[in-house]
């Protein structure tokens, strides 16, 4: 039964402050990461459903979310660009297939 060793509380005030900040930052990063993934997932769902108007609308919103999250360094800029590119291609094929 392997359990994680309990972390010791830092002795120095600066160390204690660092721990407090890490908790806040971790929560913010987790929230942004979730927002990013949800935005991407929503576009993919709309593409699979074949809803062209909804997919284009969600894609526009997704681009903004993806760019802001990448700028903050939560995900690498190349990953953001790759996700946008792939989804743009999917939305485009959906638009051409409908036309």
Secondary structure, DSSP 8 states (H G I E B T S, - for coil): ----------SSHHHHHHHHHHHHHHHHHHHHHHHHHHHHHHHHHHHHHT-HHHHHHHHHHHHHHHHHHHHTTSS-HHHHHHHHHHHHHHHHHHHHHH-
